[in-house]
Amino acid sequence: MQISESLPSPSVNLMPLGLFLFIVGMSGNLYHHYLLSRLRKDGTKGYCIPQGGLFEFVVCPHYLFEIIDFVGLAVISQTALGFCTAITVSLYLLGRSLSTKAWYVKKFEGFPSNRKALIPFLL
């Protein structure tokens, strides 16, 4: 049984837009997780500031792309549940990214002051 079984079909086909957002979100998330995985490639155990990709602008670009991923899924589904899930995930990851930025500022004395938490140049 589908959640939207009794609902009318959406009047606008947003599947291509949602699919595009999903692919961009998934690709960006995977790429930034790859950059994170290379931080300890040589076997080091300490913490360091990630570099490359959008890490130059934000602390958690993988969270940003995960949000884009969920927005894409919400656009594909065009259901209240899909959009509520995207909003919930976005708020959760916003909180996590703000906490992560605060940790970096506390942990690293020379942490770049212009690096945002989640959205480049904004937040």
Contacts in CASP RR format, 6 or more apart in sequence:
PFRMAT RR
TARGET T0000
AUTHOR 0000-0000-0000
METHOD contacts of the structure
MODEL  1
MQISESLPSPSVNLMPLGLFLFIVGMSGNLYHHYLLSRLRKDGTKGYCIP
QGGLFEFVVCPHYLFEIIDFVGLAVISQTALGFCTAITVSLYLLGRSLST
KAWYVKKFEGFPSNRKALIPFLL
3 79 0 8 1.000
3 81 0 8 1.000
4 77 0 8 1.000
4 79 0 8 1.000
7 79 0 8 1.000
10 78 0 8 1.000
14 75 0 8 1.000
14 76 0 8 1.000
14 78 0 8 1.000
15 76 0 8 1.000
17 72 0 8 1.000
17 75 0 8 1.000
18 71 0 8 1.000
18 72 0 8 1.000
18 73 0 8 1.000
18 75 0 8 1.000
18 76 0 8 1.000
19 72 0 8 1.000
19 76 0 8 1.000
21 68 0 8 1.000
21 69 0 8 1.000
21 71 0 8 1.000
21 72 0 8 1.000
21 75 0 8 1.000
22 69 0 8 1.000
22 72 0 8 1.000
22 73 0 8 1.000
22 76 0 8 1.000
24 65 0 8 1.000
24 68 0 8 1.000
25 65 0 8 1.000
25 66 0 8 1.000
25 68 0 8 1.000
25 69 0 8 1.000
25 72 0 8 1.000
26 65 0 8 1.000
26 69 0 8 1.000
27 65 0 8 1.000
28 61 0 8 1.000
28 62 0 8 1.000
28 65 0 8 1.000
29 62 0 8 1.000
29 65 0 8 1.000
29 66 0 8 1.000
29 69 0 8 1.000
31 53 0 8 1.000
32 53 0 8 1.000
32 54 0 8 1.000
32 55 0 8 1.000
32 61 0 8 1.000
32 62 0 8 1.000
32 65 0 8 1.000
33 62 0 8 1.000
35 50 0 8 1.000
35 51 0 8 1.000
35 52 0 8 1.000
35 53 0 8 1.000
35 55 0 8 1.000
36 50 0 8 1.000
36 62 0 8 1.000
39 48 0 8 1.000
39 50 0 8 1.000
40 46 0 8 1.000
47 107 0 8 1.000
49 55 0 8 1.000
49 104 0 8 1.000
49 108 0 8 1.000
49 111 0 8 1.000
49 112 0 8 1.000
53 61 0 8 1.000
54 61 0 8 1.000
54 64 0 8 1.000
54 120 0 8 1.000
55 61 0 8 1.000
56 115 0 8 1.000
57 115 0 8 1.000
57 116 0 8 1.000
57 120 0 8 1.000
57 121 0 8 1.000
58 64 0 8 1.000
58 97 0 8 1.000
58 115 0 8 1.000
58 116 0 8 1.000
58 117 0 8 1.000
58 118 0 8 1.000
58 119 0 8 1.000
58 120 0 8 1.000
59 97 0 8 1.000
59 100 0 8 1.000
59 101 0 8 1.000
59 104 0 8 1.000
59 115 0 8 1.000
59 116 0 8 1.000
59 117 0 8 1.000
59 118 0 8 1.000
60 93 0 8 1.000
60 96 0 8 1.000
60 97 0 8 1.000
60 100 0 8 1.000
60 101 0 8 1.000
60 117 0 8 1.000
60 118 0 8 1.000
63 93 0 8 1.000
63 94 0 8 1.000
63 96 0 8 1.000
63 97 0 8 1.000
63 118 0 8 1.000
64 97 0 8 1.000
64 118 0 8 1.000
64 119 0 8 1.000
66 89 0 8 1.000
66 93 0 8 1.000
67 86 0 8 1.000
67 89 0 8 1.000
67 90 0 8 1.000
67 93 0 8 1.000
67 118 0 8 1.000
70 85 0 8 1.000
70 86 0 8 1.000
70 89 0 8 1.000
70 90 0 8 1.000
71 86 0 8 1.000
71 90 0 8 1.000
72 86 0 8 1.000
73 82 0 8 1.000
73 85 0 8 1.000
73 86 0 8 1.000
74 82 0 8 1.000
74 83 0 8 1.000
74 85 0 8 1.000
74 86 0 8 1.000
93 118 0 8 1.000
94 117 0 8 1.000
94 118 0 8 1.000
94 123 0 8 1.000
97 117 0 8 1.000
97 118 0 8 1.000
98 117 0 8 1.000
98 118 0 8 1.000
100 117 0 8 1.000
101 115 0 8 1.000
101 116 0 8 1.000
101 117 0 8 1.000
104 111 0 8 1.000
105 111 0 8 1.000
116 122 0 8 1.000
116 123 0 8 1.000
117 123 0 8 1.000
END
